[in-house]
Amino acid sequence: MTQKQDTVTLLAIESSCDDTAAAVIRNCKILANVVSSQEIHGTYGGVIPELAGRAHQQHILPVVQKALETAGVSSSELNAIAYTQGPGLMGSLLVGGHFAKGMSLALGVPSIGVHHLQAHVAAHYLSEPRPAFPFLCLLVSGGHTQIILVKDFLDMEIIGSTIDDAAGEAFDKTAKMLGLPYPGGPLVDRYAEDGNPLAFPFPVARIEGYDYSFSGLKTSLLYFLQKQQKADAGFIEKHLNDICASMRHTIIKTLLQKFEQAVSDLGITNIGIAGGVSANRLLRREFELLGKKRGWKTFIPPFEYCTDNAGMIAIAAHYRYTAGEFTPLDALPFAR
């Protein structure tokens, strides 16, 4: 049953990985979007699920309180509590989900579980201009790489996906092989800005259809570095910028070749990118250039809505709320 109200105010919680986030939205306008990051994982070179879950337990109440205070909204004004239902780390999802369900039960309002990847796409609805339907979205994150046909706010179809590793993982593993600290993907992007993207050629996987593969690229880099370091132990330090630029160039080229083909085949002229990797500077530049070259309208969410945040959960939940799509309290989270 569709909900018809003049004012819809929602609290949203995002806890899929290592960021604890909360947002308050009223009629599609974000009133607060708070994120608390967990720095402890840098010590281990990656996210430790057990530590992430414990940190969420410590952070979630202060983050929610700060979001409500920033928004100037009391809990009694909330019409529903939204949360990330998955995919993500099971322990992290349980913390956010249980908190949201407990709060919804205490307030007597519905809970709304949101698919994390659908929320990344929904980030396009948070700012103007918004893409008209249908539009094709390239979703690129640390754990997922997908081409999604977006037919409506709640109607999305995956037409392409990675058959092994995600593009974001390729960036992170590149950083790890180069000895860069976690999180390494943004550092690869930063160093690449001062490097030559054609310095070292790396292979682009040839996969049928609209699917991707990045495992071979990671292996190629590994063998390349092993060979070069045998001849020169200081090779990485001397050529860090060029290696980063060459890998970034190859990953972005792989992403956009497939995506361009899909857009051309479907005849869609509205295109967008989403997910944490959509903050990558080269991807944003090349994506806009592609649109200008082909006469397509391009849409890129602001930086603060690209990486994991509760604002995107909130806007996705808003449309689920207005459609009357609520989540039972006994619904389970689902991991990646």
C-alpha positions in Angstrom: 0.0 0.0 0.0 1.4 3.4 -1.0 2.0 5.8 1.8 0.6 9.3 1.2 2.0 11.9 3.6 2.9 15.6 3.2 6.1 15.1 5.2 8.2 11.9 5.3 11.2 12.0 7.7 13.5 9.0 7.8 16.6 8.0 9.8 19.0 5.8 7.8 22.0 3.7 9.1 24.8 2.4 6.9 27.2 -0.3 8.5 28.1 -2.6 5.6 31.8 -2.5 6.1 34.1 -0.3 8.2 32.3 3.1 8.2 29.5 3.8 10.7 27.1 6.3 9.1 23.7 7.8 9.8 21.6 10.3 7.8 18.3 12.1 8.2 16.2 12.8 5.2 13.0 14.7 4.8 11.1 14.6 1.5 14.2 13.7 -0.5 16.3 16.4 1.2 19.3 15.3 3.3 19.3 17.2 6.6 22.3 15.4 8.1 24.9 12.9 6.8 27.4 11.7 9.4 30.2 9.2 8.8 32.6 7.8 11.4 35.6 5.9 9.8 37.6 3.2 11.5 41.3 3.9 11.3 42.4 0.7 13.1 42.3 -1.4 9.9 45.2 0.5 8.4 47.5 -1.4 10.8 46.5 -4.7 9.2 46.5 -3.6 5.6 42.7 -4.3 5.2 39.4 -4.6 7.0 39.3 -7.1 9.9 35.6 -8.1 10.1 35.7 -8.8 13.9 37.2 -5.4 14.6 34.8 -3.7 12.3 31.8 -5.2 14.1 33.1 -4.1 17.5 33.8 -0.6 16.3 30.3 -0.3 14.9 29.0 -1.2 18.4 31.0 1.7 19.8 30.2 4.3 17.2 26.6 3.7 16.2 24.8 5.4 19.0 27.0 8.6 18.9 26.7 8.8 15.2 22.9 8.4 15.2 22.6 11.0 18.0 24.9 13.4 16.0 22.8 13.0 12.9 19.5 13.7 14.7 21.1 16.8 16.4 22.6 18.1 13.2 19.2 17.7 11.4 17.3 19.3 14.3 15.0 16.3 14.3 13.7 14.4 17.3 13.1 10.7 17.2 9.3 11.3 17.6 9.3 12.9 14.2 10.7 9.9 12.4 8.3 7.9 10.1 10.7 5.0 9.6 14.2 3.7 10.3 16.2 2.5 7.4 19.4 0.4 7.4 21.7 -1.5 5.1 20.5 -5.1 4.8 23.4 -6.2 2.6 25.6 -7.0 0.9 28.5 -6.5 3.3 30.3 -8.0 6.3 27.9 -10.0 8.4 29.0 -8.7 11.8 28.8 -5.1 10.6 25.4 -5.6 9.1 24.0 -7.2 12.2 25.0 -4.2 14.3 23.3 -1.7 12.1 20.3 -3.9 11.4 19.7 -4.7 15.0 20.0 -1.1 16.1 17.6 0.0 13.4 15.0 -2.6 14.2 15.3 -2.0 18.0 14.7 1.7 17.3 11.8 1.2 15.0 10.2 -1.2 17.5 10.6 1.3 20.3 9.2 4.2 18.2 6.4 2.1 16.7 7.5 2.9 13.1 8.4 0.6 10.2 11.9 -0.5 9.4 13.3 -0.5 5.9 16.1 -2.8 4.8 18.0 -1.3 1.8 20.2 -3.1 -0.7 23.6 -1.5 -0.5 24.2 -1.5 -4.3 20.8 -0.2 -5.1 21.5 2.7 -2.7 24.7 3.5 -4.5 22.6 3.9 -7.7 20.0 5.9 -5.8 22.7 8.5 -4.8 21.9 10.0 -8.2 18.6 11.2 -6.8 20.1 13.2 -4.0 21.2 16.2 -6.1 20.3 18.1 -9.3 20.3 17.4 -12.1 18.9 13.9 -11.8 19.0 11.4 -14.7 15.7 10.7 -16.4 14.6 7.1 -16.7 15.8 4.8 -18.2 19.4 5.4 -17.6 22.4 3.1 -17.6 24.7 3.1 -14.5 28.2 1.8 -14.2 28.5 0.8 -10.5 32.1 0.4 -9.4 33.0 -0.4 -5.8 35.6 -2.3 -3.8 33.5 -5.5 -3.9 31.3 -5.1 -7.0 31.5 -4.0 -10.6 28.2 -3.9 -12.5 26.4 -2.4 -15.4 22.8 -1.7 -14.3 19.8 -0.7 -16.3 17.8 1.7 -14.1 14.1 1.7 -15.3 12.6 3.5 -12.3 13.5 4.4 -8.6 12.9 0.8 -7.5 13.2 -1.1 -10.8 16.8 -2.0 -11.7 18.3 -4.8 -13.8 21.9 -6.0 -13.8 23.0 -6.6 -17.4 26.8 -7.0 -16.7 29.0 -7.9 -13.8 32.5 -9.0 -13.0 33.1 -12.8 -13.2 35.8 -12.7 -10.6 37.4 -9.6 -8.9 35.9 -6.1 -8.8 37.7 -3.0 -10.2 37.9 -1.5 -6.7 39.7 -4.6 -5.5 42.1 -4.4 -8.4 43.0 -0.8 -7.3 43.4 -2.0 -3.7 45.6 -5.0 -4.6 47.7 -2.8 -6.8 48.4 -0.6 -3.8 49.2 -3.5 -1.7 51.7 -4.9 -4.2 53.3 -1.5 -4.4 53.6 -1.3 -0.6 51.1 1.5 -0.1 49.2 1.7 3.1 45.5 0.9 3.4 43.2 2.1 2.0 45.3 2.1 -1.1 42.9 2.7 -3.9 42.8 6.5 -3.4 46.6 6.6 -3.2 46.9 4.8 -6.5 44.7 7.5 -8.0 46.7 10.3 -6.4 50.1 9.0 -7.5 48.8 8.3 -11.0 48.1 12.0 -11.5 51.8 12.6 -11.8 52.6 9.5 -13.9 52.6 8.4 -17.5 49.6 6.2 -18.2 51.3 4.6 -21.2 54.6 3.8 -19.5 53.8 0.2 -18.9 51.2 -1.7 -21.0 49.0 -4.1 -19.1 46.4 -6.5 -20.7 42.7 -5.7 -21.0 40.6 -8.9 -20.4 38.4 -10.0 -23.4 35.1 -11.3 -22.0 32.0 -12.0 -23.9 29.0 -9.7 -23.4 29.0 -7.0 -20.8 30.8 -8.8 -18.1 34.2 -7.9 -16.6 37.3 -9.7 -15.3 40.1 -8.2 -13.3 41.9 -11.2 -11.8 44.2 -11.5 -14.8 45.2 -7.9 -14.6 46.3 -8.3 -11.0 48.3 -11.4 -11.9 50.0 -9.5 -14.8 51.0 -6.7 -12.4 52.4 -9.3 -9.9 54.6 -11.0 -12.5 55.7 -7.7 -13.9 56.8 -6.4 -10.6 58.6 -9.6 -9.7 60.5 -9.5 -13.0 61.5 -5.9 -12.7 62.5 -6.1 -9.0 64.9 -9.0 -9.8 66.8 -6.6 -12.1 66.4 -3.5 -9.9 65.4 -3.8 -6.3 64.4 -0.1 -6.3 62.2 -0.3 -9.4 58.9 0.4 -7.6 60.2 3.4 -5.7 61.7 4.8 -9.0 58.6 4.3 -11.1 55.7 4.4 -8.6 53.8 7.2 -10.4 54.1 5.5 -13.8 53.0 2.1 -12.4 50.0 3.7 -10.7 49.1 5.7 -13.9 49.5 2.6 -16.1 47.3 0.4 -13.9 44.7 3.1 -13.5 44.6 3.7 -17.2 44.1 0.0 -17.9 41.3 -0.4 -15.3 39.4 2.7 -16.5 39.8 1.7 -20.1 38.4 -1.8 -19.3 35.4 -0.3 -17.5 34.5 2.2 -20.1 35.0 0.0 -23.2 32.3 -2.4 -22.0 30.0 0.3 -20.7 30.2 2.2 -24.0 29.2 -0.9 -25.9 26.3 -1.5 -23.6 25.0 2.0 -23.9 25.3 1.9 -27.7 23.6 -1.4 -28.0 20.6 -0.3 -25.8 20.3 3.1 -27.3 20.2 4.9 -24.0 21.4 8.5 -23.8 21.4 9.0 -20.0 24.4 7.5 -18.2 25.7 7.6 -14.7 28.5 6.2 -12.5 28.2 5.2 -8.8 30.1 3.4 -6.0 33.3 4.2 -4.2 35.5 4.0 -7.3 33.3 6.7 -9.0 35.4 9.1 -6.9 38.4 8.2 -9.0 39.5 11.3 -10.8 40.4 9.6 -14.2 37.1 7.7 -14.3 35.2 10.9 -13.7 37.1 12.8 -16.4 37.0 10.0 -19.0 33.3 9.4 -18.3 32.4 13.0 -19.0 34.6 13.0 -22.1 32.8 9.9 -23.3 29.4 11.6 -22.9 30.6 14.6 -24.8 32.0 12.5 -27.6 28.8 10.4 -28.0 26.3 13.1 -27.2 25.1 11.4 -24.0 24.0 13.1 -20.8 26.3 12.1 -18.0 25.5 12.1 -14.3 28.0 11.8 -11.4 27.1 12.0 -7.7 29.0 14.5 -5.6 32.1 13.0 -3.9 30.4 12.7 -0.5 27.7 10.4 -1.9 30.1 8.2 -3.9 31.8 6.3 -1.0 29.8 4.5 1.6 27.4 6.9 3.4 23.9 6.8 4.9 22.6 9.5 2.6 22.3 7.0 -0.2 20.6 4.6 2.1 18.2 7.3 3.1 17.1 8.3 -0.4 16.6 4.6 -1.5 14.5 4.1 1.7 12.4 7.2 0.9 11.2 5.6 -2.3 10.6 2.3 -0.6 8.6 4.1 2.1 6.4 5.9 -0.4 5.8 2.6 -2.2 4.8 0.9 1.1 7.7 -1.5 1.0 8.7 -2.3 4.5 11.0 -5.0 6.0 9.8 -7.5 8.6 11.7 -7.4 12.0 12.8 -11.0 11.5 14.5 -10.3 8.1 18.1 -11.4 8.1 21.1 -9.5 6.6 22.9 -11.0 3.7 26.7 -10.9 3.3 28.6 -10.1 0.1 
